[in-house]
Amino acid sequence: MSVLRLRYAARAIVLDESDRVLLVRFSAPDREIWLTTGGGVEEGETDEEALRRELHEEAGLVDFELGLLVWTRTVVQSLEGGRWDGQSERFYLARTTSFEPVPALSWEALRKEGMTGVRWWAPDELEAAETLFAPRRLPRLLRELIQHGPPAEPIDVGF
């Protein structure tokens, strides 16, 4: 049996003062998916360093309070043309004041990575949307996080 080659990623559940969540859209030929900001942790980087880099690149966000690790998940599917067998993700709660997201990277550079949008979503919008989220249960998970606060231990949120 071979060992899975997993890419490690850090993601941020960025909430503003109105409990809106900042999500990014990734597009592929067969689907679009909205997910939390963040991405791969480079060699030698901490999760916080990776998140500060990724949130700046994807949304222009530099001023935020990084909170607790609240969710985890591992997705097994080929990434980067087969370089990775999947991704192990850690989701941290992050708080900031509302702002207009303007990525630091150009849209041309972001599109090369598959990112095609960034915007705030209110919890009610998430629950009413007929779109694909990652994790799939994101609207319910976010509602529980807002109502009950961070869990005592990180929870595995599944696919």
Contacts in CASP RR format, 6 or more apart in sequence:
PFRMAT RR
TARGET T0000
AUTHOR 0000-0000-0000
METHOD contacts of the structure
MODEL  1
MSVLRLRYAARAIVLDESDRVLLVRFSAPDREIWLTTGGGVEEGETDEEA
LRRELHEEAGLVDFELGLLVWTRTVVQSLEGGRWDGQSERFYLARTTSFE
PVPALSWEALRKEGMTGVRWWAPDELEAAETLFAPRRLPRLLRELIQHGP
PAEPIDVGF
4 76 0 8 1.000
4 85 0 8 1.000
4 86 0 8 1.000
5 83 0 8 1.000
5 84 0 8 1.000
5 85 0 8 1.000
5 86 0 8 1.000
6 74 0 8 1.000
6 84 0 8 1.000
6 85 0 8 1.000
6 86 0 8 1.000
6 87 0 8 1.000
6 88 0 8 1.000
7 40 0 8 1.000
7 79 0 8 1.000
7 80 0 8 1.000
7 84 0 8 1.000
7 86 0 8 1.000
7 87 0 8 1.000
7 88 0 8 1.000
8 40 0 8 1.000
8 41 0 8 1.000
8 87 0 8 1.000
8 88 0 8 1.000
8 89 0 8 1.000
8 90 0 8 1.000
9 38 0 8 1.000
9 39 0 8 1.000
9 40 0 8 1.000
9 41 0 8 1.000
9 50 0 8 1.000
9 87 0 8 1.000
9 88 0 8 1.000
9 89 0 8 1.000
9 90 0 8 1.000
10 38 0 8 1.000
10 39 0 8 1.000
10 40 0 8 1.000
10 41 0 8 1.000
10 47 0 8 1.000
10 48 0 8 1.000
10 50 0 8 1.000
10 51 0 8 1.000
10 54 0 8 1.000
10 89 0 8 1.000
10 90 0 8 1.000
10 92 0 8 1.000
11 35 0 8 1.000
11 36 0 8 1.000
11 37 0 8 1.000
11 38 0 8 1.000
11 39 0 8 1.000
11 51 0 8 1.000
11 89 0 8 1.000
11 90 0 8 1.000
11 91 0 8 1.000
11 92 0 8 1.000
12 36 0 8 1.000
12 37 0 8 1.000
12 38 0 8 1.000
12 51 0 8 1.000
12 54 0 8 1.000
12 55 0 8 1.000
12 64 0 8 1.000
12 66 0 8 1.000
12 91 0 8 1.000
12 92 0 8 1.000
12 93 0 8 1.000
12 94 0 8 1.000
13 21 0 8 1.000
13 36 0 8 1.000
13 70 0 8 1.000
13 71 0 8 1.000
13 91 0 8 1.000
13 92 0 8 1.000
13 93 0 8 1.000
13 94 0 8 1.000
13 142 0 8 1.000
13 145 0 8 1.000
14 21 0 8 1.000
14 22 0 8 1.000
14 36 0 8 1.000
14 37 0 8 1.000
14 55 0 8 1.000
14 59 0 8 1.000
14 61 0 8 1.000
14 64 0 8 1.000
14 94 0 8 1.000
14 95 0 8 1.000
14 96 0 8 1.000
15 21 0 8 1.000
15 22 0 8 1.000
15 93 0 8 1.000
15 94 0 8 1.000
15 95 0 8 1.000
15 96 0 8 1.000
15 146 0 8 1.000
16 22 0 8 1.000
16 95 0 8 1.000
16 96 0 8 1.000
16 97 0 8 1.000
16 98 0 8 1.000
16 99 0 8 1.000
16 120 0 8 1.000
17 97 0 8 1.000
17 98 0 8 1.000
18 98 0 8 1.000
18 122 0 8 1.000
19 122 0 8 1.000
19 123 0 8 1.000
19 146 0 8 1.000
20 98 0 8 1.000
20 120 0 8 1.000
20 121 0 8 1.000
20 122 0 8 1.000
20 123 0 8 1.000
21 36 0 8 1.000
21 120 0 8 1.000
21 121 0 8 1.000
21 123 0 8 1.000
21 126 0 8 1.000
21 142 0 8 1.000
22 36 0 8 1.000
22 37 0 8 1.000
22 59 0 8 1.000
22 61 0 8 1.000
22 101 0 8 1.000
22 118 0 8 1.000
22 119 0 8 1.000
22 120 0 8 1.000
22 121 0 8 1.000
23 34 0 8 1.000
23 35 0 8 1.000
23 36 0 8 1.000
23 37 0 8 1.000
23 118 0 8 1.000
23 119 0 8 1.000
23 120 0 8 1.000
23 121 0 8 1.000
23 133 0 8 1.000
24 34 0 8 1.000
24 35 0 8 1.000
24 36 0 8 1.000
24 37 0 8 1.000
24 38 0 8 1.000
24 58 0 8 1.000
24 59 0 8 1.000
24 115 0 8 1.000
24 117 0 8 1.000
24 118 0 8 1.000
25 32 0 8 1.000
25 33 0 8 1.000
25 34 0 8 1.000
25 115 0 8 1.000
25 116 0 8 1.000
25 117 0 8 1.000
25 118 0 8 1.000
25 119 0 8 1.000
26 32 0 8 1.000
26 33 0 8 1.000
26 35 0 8 1.000
26 114 0 8 1.000
26 115 0 8 1.000
26 116 0 8 1.000
27 114 0 8 1.000
27 116 0 8 1.000
28 114 0 8 1.000
31 132 0 8 1.000
32 116 0 8 1.000
32 131 0 8 1.000
32 132 0 8 1.000
33 131 0 8 1.000
33 132 0 8 1.000
33 133 0 8 1.000
33 134 0 8 1.000
34 121 0 8 1.000
34 131 0 8 1.000
34 132 0 8 1.000
34 133 0 8 1.000
34 134 0 8 1.000
34 138 0 8 1.000
35 133 0 8 1.000
35 134 0 8 1.000
35 138 0 8 1.000
36 91 0 8 1.000
36 138 0 8 1.000
37 51 0 8 1.000
37 54 0 8 1.000
37 55 0 8 1.000
37 58 0 8 1.000
37 59 0 8 1.000
37 61 0 8 1.000
37 118 0 8 1.000
38 50 0 8 1.000
38 51 0 8 1.000
38 54 0 8 1.000
38 55 0 8 1.000
38 58 0 8 1.000
39 50 0 8 1.000
39 54 0 8 1.000
40 50 0 8 1.000
40 54 0 8 1.000
40 87 0 8 1.000
41 47 0 8 1.000
41 50 0 8 1.000
42 50 0 8 1.000
45 53 0 8 1.000
47 69 0 8 1.000
47 90 0 8 1.000
47 92 0 8 1.000
48 66 0 8 1.000
48 92 0 8 1.000
51 66 0 8 1.000
51 92 0 8 1.000
51 94 0 8 1.000
52 62 0 8 1.000
55 61 0 8 1.000
55 62 0 8 1.000
55 64 0 8 1.000
55 94 0 8 1.000
56 62 0 8 1.000
56 104 0 8 1.000
57 103 0 8 1.000
57 104 0 8 1.000
57 105 0 8 1.000
57 110 0 8 1.000
58 101 0 8 1.000
58 103 0 8 1.000
58 105 0 8 1.000
58 110 0 8 1.000
58 115 0 8 1.000
58 118 0 8 1.000
59 101 0 8 1.000
59 102 0 8 1.000
59 103 0 8 1.000
59 118 0 8 1.000
60 101 0 8 1.000
60 102 0 8 1.000
60 103 0 8 1.000
60 104 0 8 1.000
61 96 0 8 1.000
61 99 0 8 1.000
61 101 0 8 1.000
63 96 0 8 1.000
63 97 0 8 1.000
64 94 0 8 1.000
64 95 0 8 1.000
64 96 0 8 1.000
65 94 0 8 1.000
65 95 0 8 1.000
65 96 0 8 1.000
66 92 0 8 1.000
66 93 0 8 1.000
66 94 0 8 1.000
67 92 0 8 1.000
67 93 0 8 1.000
67 94 0 8 1.000
67 95 0 8 1.000
67 150 0 8 1.000
68 92 0 8 1.000
68 93 0 8 1.000
68 150 0 8 1.000
69 90 0 8 1.000
69 91 0 8 1.000
69 92 0 8 1.000
69 154 0 8 1.000
70 91 0 8 1.000
70 92 0 8 1.000
70 93 0 8 1.000
70 145 0 8 1.000
70 150 0 8 1.000
70 151 0 8 1.000
70 154 0 8 1.000
70 155 0 8 1.000
71 90 0 8 1.000
71 91 0 8 1.000
71 135 0 8 1.000
71 141 0 8 1.000
71 154 0 8 1.000
71 155 0 8 1.000
71 156 0 8 1.000
71 157 0 8 1.000
72 88 0 8 1.000
72 89 0 8 1.000
72 90 0 8 1.000
72 91 0 8 1.000
72 154 0 8 1.000
72 155 0 8 1.000
72 156 0 8 1.000
72 157 0 8 1.000
73 88 0 8 1.000
73 89 0 8 1.000
73 91 0 8 1.000
73 135 0 8 1.000
73 156 0 8 1.000
73 157 0 8 1.000
73 158 0 8 1.000
73 159 0 8 1.000
74 86 0 8 1.000
74 87 0 8 1.000
74 88 0 8 1.000
74 89 0 8 1.000
74 158 0 8 1.000
75 86 0 8 1.000
75 87 0 8 1.000
75 89 0 8 1.000
75 159 0 8 1.000
76 85 0 8 1.000
76 86 0 8 1.000
77 85 0 8 1.000
77 86 0 8 1.000
78 84 0 8 1.000
78 85 0 8 1.000
78 86 0 8 1.000
79 85 0 8 1.000
79 86 0 8 1.000
79 87 0 8 1.000
90 154 0 8 1.000
91 154 0 8 1.000
91 157 0 8 1.000
93 145 0 8 1.000
93 150 0 8 1.000
98 120 0 8 1.000
101 118 0 8 1.000
101 119 0 8 1.000
101 120 0 8 1.000
103 110 0 8 1.000
103 118 0 8 1.000
110 116 0 8 1.000
110 117 0 8 1.000
121 129 0 8 1.000
123 139 0 8 1.000
123 142 0 8 1.000
123 143 0 8 1.000
123 146 0 8 1.000
126 133 0 8 1.000
126 138 0 8 1.000
126 139 0 8 1.000
126 142 0 8 1.000
127 139 0 8 1.000
127 140 0 8 1.000
127 143 0 8 1.000
129 139 0 8 1.000
133 139 0 8 1.000
135 141 0 8 1.000
135 157 0 8 1.000
135 158 0 8 1.000
135 159 0 8 1.000
136 158 0 8 1.000
136 159 0 8 1.000
137 157 0 8 1.000
137 158 0 8 1.000
141 157 0 8 1.000
END
